[in-house]
Amino acid sequence: MKDRYLSADQVAELLGTSARFPRRLIAERRITFVKVGRHVRIPESAVDSYITEHRVEPITARTSRLKAVA
């Protein structure tokens, strides 16, 4: 499977953020990236992994009550 390599602007558009956010992820080494000459690209699979790792599941009222009782 071939990975697409995205620019920071493309990742920002995909995530619905400003271009500053993916650039900060790169600077802080919080996402995998590849340097192609002076250009920095983020593999699409790295974006998918980042989203999966930072996913927060909602807490339902029923779940929270069960934990409080137990």
Secondary structure as GFF3:
##gff-version 3
##sequence-region A 1 70
A	DSSP	beta_strand	5	6	.	.	.	ID=ss1
A	DSSP	alpha_helix	8	15	.	.	.	ID=ss2
A	DSSP	alpha_helix	20	27	.	.	.	ID=ss3
A	DSSP	beta_strand	34	36	.	.	.	ID=ss4
A	DSSP	beta_strand	39	43	.	.	.	ID=ss5
A	DSSP	alpha_helix	44	53	.	.	.	ID=ss6
A	DSSP	alpha_helix	61	69	.	.	.	ID=ss7
###
